[in-house]
């Protein structure tokens, strides 16, 4: 297990710390996903690199019909399937084509925001850290926890939280934002249909 006071670092820092393109890209992701700092981003990069490394190692072995490699490949696919990162018929190329945003989309913070439990990513993080969110009946206070596919529909407010009340001011605001988004989507769909009709007429 090791001493809890001296845990191993589960990420690696960039080799070239002053690359402008990388810094801008990281800052964009930090804002988009409401991350606390770059260490959280680097941890997800390490997880992605691990998946890719496993896929690369298996590529050569599978070509020679190694039965152990086939078993490892199916176990890797099963793991990625549980995280809803890939489908059942995925290939090694699909694993290698995964990007950092695919990983970030599976964080509890992102899923809570996408399911309209919060109006912003930062608010989603706050709700989780303060114990307002339950996953499969358990209070979860870790924003970076990966949400497995089977638990996506088992996320809800903690019944002891004030946010469990549908008349809570913030929930009213979120409901209003959701309605506006739905109306915007309908308008966009209507425009697309009108453009298609006009194109057919021409």
C-alpha positions in Angstrom: 0.0 0.0 0.0 2.8 2.4 0.9 2.8 5.4 3.2 -0.2 7.7 2.6 2.0 10.7 3.4 4.3 9.9 0.5 2.1 8.8 -2.4 3.7 8.4 -5.8 3.0 11.1 -8.4 0.5 9.7 -10.9 1.4 12.2 -13.7 4.4 13.6 -15.5 5.1 17.2 -16.2 5.7 18.5 -19.8 9.3 18.1 -21.1 9.2 21.6 -22.5 7.3 23.8 -20.0 7.3 27.0 -22.1 5.6 25.9 -25.4 3.0 28.5 -26.2 0.7 26.2 -28.2 0.6 23.6 -25.5 0.1 26.3 -22.8 -2.8 27.8 -24.7 -4.4 24.4 -25.4 -4.1 23.4 -21.7 -5.6 26.8 -20.6 -8.5 26.2 -23.0 -9.2 22.8 -21.5 -8.9 24.1 -17.9 -11.6 26.7 -18.6 -13.8 24.4 -20.6 -13.8 21.6 -18.0 -13.6 23.7 -14.9 -10.4 22.0 -13.7 -8.6 23.2 -10.5 -5.1 23.2 -11.9 -2.9 21.6 -14.6 -2.1 18.7 -12.4 -5.6 17.4 -12.9 -5.1 17.7 -16.7 -1.8 15.9 -16.6 -3.3 13.0 -14.6 -5.9 12.5 -17.4 -3.1 12.7 -20.0 -1.2 10.0 -18.1 -4.3 7.8 -18.2 -4.8 8.4 -21.9 -1.1 7.6 -22.5 -1.4 4.4 -20.6 -4.4 3.2 -22.8 -2.5 4.1 -25.9 0.7 2.4 -24.7 -1.2 -0.8 -24.1 -2.8 -0.6 -27.5 0.6 -0.1 -29.2 2.1 -3.0 -27.3 -0.7 -5.3 -28.3 -0.6 -4.4 -32.0 2.6 -6.3 -32.8 1.6 -9.3 -30.6 -1.9 -9.7 -32.2 -0.3 -9.8 -35.6 1.4 -13.0 -34.6 -1.9 -14.4 -33.2 -0.7 -14.4 -29.6 -3.6 -15.9 -27.5 -2.5 -13.9 -24.4 -2.5 -10.7 -26.4 -6.0 -11.4 -27.6 -7.2 -11.9 -24.1 -5.5 -8.7 -22.9 -7.1 -6.8 -25.9 -10.6 -8.0 -24.9 -10.0 -7.0 -21.3 -8.8 -3.6 -22.4 -11.9 -3.2 -24.6 -14.1 -4.3 -21.7 -12.6 -1.7 -19.5 -13.0 1.1 -22.0 -16.5 -0.1 -22.7 -17.5 0.2 -19.1 -16.2 3.8 -19.1 -18.3 4.4 -22.3 -15.2 5.5 -24.2 -15.6 2.9 -26.9 -18.2 0.5 -28.3 -18.2 -3.3 -28.4 -16.8 -3.6 -31.9 -13.9 -1.2 -31.4 -10.4 -1.9 -32.7 -6.9 -1.0 -31.6 -7.0 2.0 -34.0 -10.0 3.3 -32.2 -8.1 3.1 -28.9 -5.2 5.0 -30.4 -7.5 7.6 -31.8 -8.9 8.5 -28.3 -8.0 12.1 -27.3 -7.8 14.0 -24.0 -11.3 15.4 -24.3 -12.8 11.9 -24.5 -11.1 11.2 -21.2 -12.2 14.5 -19.6 -15.8 13.8 -20.7 -16.0 10.8 -18.4 -15.2 12.8 -15.2 -18.0 13.1 -12.7 -17.8 16.8 -12.8 -18.4 16.8 -16.6 -21.2 14.3 -16.4 -23.0 16.3 -13.6 -22.8 19.4 -15.8 -24.0 17.6 -19.0 -27.0 16.2 -17.1 -28.0 19.7 -16.0 -27.4 19.3 -12.3 -25.4 22.5 -12.5 -25.3 25.6 -14.6 -21.5 25.8 -15.0 -18.6 23.4 -14.8 -17.3 25.2 -11.7 -20.7 24.9 -10.0 -20.7 21.2 -10.8 -17.4 20.8 -9.1 -18.6 22.8 -6.0 -21.8 20.6 -5.8 -19.7 17.4 -5.8 -17.0 18.6 -3.3 -19.7 19.8 -0.9 -21.5 16.5 -0.9 -24.6 17.5 -2.8 -24.3 14.7 -5.4 -24.9 11.0 -5.1 -23.8 8.3 -7.5 -25.6 4.9 -7.1 -26.8 5.9 -3.7 -23.5 7.0 -2.3 -22.3 10.6 -1.7 -19.3 11.2 -3.9 -16.9 14.1 -3.3 -14.3 13.4 -6.0 -14.9 15.6 -9.2 -12.3 13.6 -11.1 -13.9 10.2 -10.6 -14.6 8.3 -13.8 -18.3 7.6 -14.3 -18.9 4.1 -15.6 -21.7 3.6 -18.2 -24.0 1.7 -15.9 -23.9 4.6 -13.3 -24.8 7.4 -15.7 -28.5 7.1 -15.0 -27.9 6.8 -11.2 -26.6 10.3 -10.6 -28.9 12.6 -8.6 -28.9 15.2 -5.8 -28.3 14.1 -2.2 -31.7 14.0 -0.5 -30.3 15.9 2.4 -29.1 18.7 0.2 -31.1 21.9 -0.3 -30.7 21.3 -4.0 -33.0 18.3 -3.8 -35.9 20.8 -3.6 -37.1 21.5 -7.2 -38.0 25.1 -6.1 -34.4 25.9 -5.1 -33.5 29.2 -6.9 -30.4 27.6 -8.6 -32.5 24.7 -9.9 -35.1 27.1 -11.3 -32.2 28.9 -13.1 -30.9 25.6 -14.5 -34.3 24.6 -15.7 -34.7 27.9 -17.5 -31.3 27.5 -19.2 -32.3 24.0 -20.3 -35.5 25.2 -21.9 -33.6 28.0 -23.7 -31.1 25.5 -25.0 -33.9 23.2 -26.2 -35.6 26.1 -28.0 -32.4 27.1 -29.7 -31.9 23.5 -30.9 -35.4 23.4 -32.3 -34.8 26.7 -34.1 -31.5 25.4 -35.6 -33.2 22.2 -36.7 -36.0 24.3 -38.3 -33.4 26.5 -40.2 -31.6 23.4 -41.4 -34.9 21.9 -42.7 -35.8 25.2 -44.5 -32.4 25.3 -46.1 -32.7 21.7 -47.4 -36.1 22.5 -48.9 -34.8 25.6 -50.6 -31.9 23.6 -52.0 -34.3 20.9 -53.3 -36.4 23.6 -55.0 -33.3 25.0 -56.7 
